[in-house]
Amino acid sequence: MLVQVGDSMQIDRKARMRLKSQGLLVRPADDRVHDFNETVQLGDEKWAQYEASRCIHCYNPPCRQACPAGNDISRALWLIEQGKFLEAAQVYRKTTTFPEICGRVCPQEKLCEGACVRNRRGDAVPTGALEAFVTEYERRTVGYTIPVPPPTGRKVAVVGGGPSGLACAEQLVRMGHWVTIFDNHAALGGALTYGFPNFKLPHTLLNDIIKSIRKAGVAFIGKTMVGKKKKTVNDLFAEGYESIFLGLGSGIDQSLEVPGENLPGVYFATDFLVRTNTEKKNLPARQRIPPDIGTRVVVVGGGDPATDCARTAIRLGARKVTCLYRYTEAEVPGRGHDREWAEEEGVQFRYLTKPVRITEGERGRVGGLDCVHYEIGEPDSEGVRHPHPVVGSEFHIQADAVIIAKGYYPDPIIGATTPGLKTHKWGLIVADSATGATSRFGVYTGGDIVTGPDMVVSAMLAGRKAAYTIDAYLS
């Protein structure tokens, strides 16, 4: 059956359904565990055109509906198929601030690729990899410059240089406003810089994206913690900033709250990833010393940070790395691909398992963990099934190091030092989901500081939405 695509082309959907995917270009596990280079290599032009040609261009494409950013994926793939890579890149940039990043780190199997009708027979179109390919192709061949109009003279402060703050700043500078980002770190990027390993997100690419934003005119003041006495939201208004965006993220690690958590050899995910994946020049002296993990490492948690910690430990020389998670694999948040690659690299995942004690070993360091097996109970009144311990199922795991990657809380300091700013559980800021408006006039927010830990694309979109609201407010 022939169907019309674009203005002048017809395609045979049945013939396209017979085209098999060439797959992602994943480096062999035996090679990649010896370095921190990127796990997935971008394909060449022929690979991209072939994979894009497998798209059957559904009416009302489900991939676009499943994309949080609403990317016109069908349109982009049609252009890629024809070799119009630069035009395809512009399609993504209309709706996404960091398509090179989102194409790599979004959980596509739960979003666009998960919605692809090709899953009914074979593999989905690798939409994420194609998004990353064409936008990097653009940077590599003609470069990418953020268009900037004449200045409006209006000043905006962005607190937090992570995905939401960067996205908000990038949109505001496109509108002609003067933007300054304040961050407590020495470098921009937030979790992208200080949390994501290079094998997941190349830092050279991230640096290039940040350079583009700064070249457009966004100023950056680092090593400045807004919320403490030296610099508060009120101070920023007093300095002449007419609006403020709060994009602080959610970066305080949750505790396990078990005995032995303070033993030497116990690390929290944030500190562990910072010390092992961040350039030393961007770290304080105390974090430049690499962690001592020995050969047996246990990671507590099941999300992306836990997987990142486990794969990093493998690259640091650990011979046995185990991830413990108290739910089943079906409840694990984050990217399934990352867990698959972790297993290929030797990481073991033990589900329905919870530690109850971290035990002491030689020299007063960690020696292991006492754990119990869990099982999923019957649905409660709301239909939710919760795990509970199995009586008499206690067992012990030996470990030279334990990494806690249970989850994150927001830093409550910004709410505590900003009069009129409403917060709720754990210090999350109350905000309008559509506009980013807070209870404080002129203050907007978005990302993990509002929702708790979520996807990069969600934080990016929140920053973009708030930028449009701020622009309207300033006008």
Buried (B, 14 or more C-beta within 10 A) or exposed (E): EEEEBEEEEEBEBEEBBEBEBBEBBBBEBEEBBEEBEBBBEBBEEEBBBBBBBBBBBBEEBBBBEBBBBEBBBBBBBBBBBBBBBBBBBBBBBEBBBBBBBBBBBBBBBBBBBBBBBBEEEEBBBBBBBBBBBBBBBBBEEEEBEBEBEEEBEBBBBBBBBBBBBBBBBBBBBBBBBBBBBBBBBBBBBBBBBBBBBBBBBBBEBBBBBBEBBBEBBBBBEBEBBBBEEEBBBBBBBEEEBBBBBBBBBBBBBBEBEBEBBEBEBBBBBBBBBBBBBBEEEBBEEEBEEEBEBBEBBBBBBBBBBBBBBBBBBBBBEBEBBBBBBBBBEEEBBBBBBBBEBBBBBBBEBBBBBBBBBBBBBEEEBBBBBBBBBBEBEEEEEEEEBEBEBEEEEEEEBEBBBBBBBBBBBBBBBBBEBBEEBEBEEBBBBBBBEEBBBBBBEBBBBBBBBBBBBBBBBBBBBBBBBBBBBBBEBBE
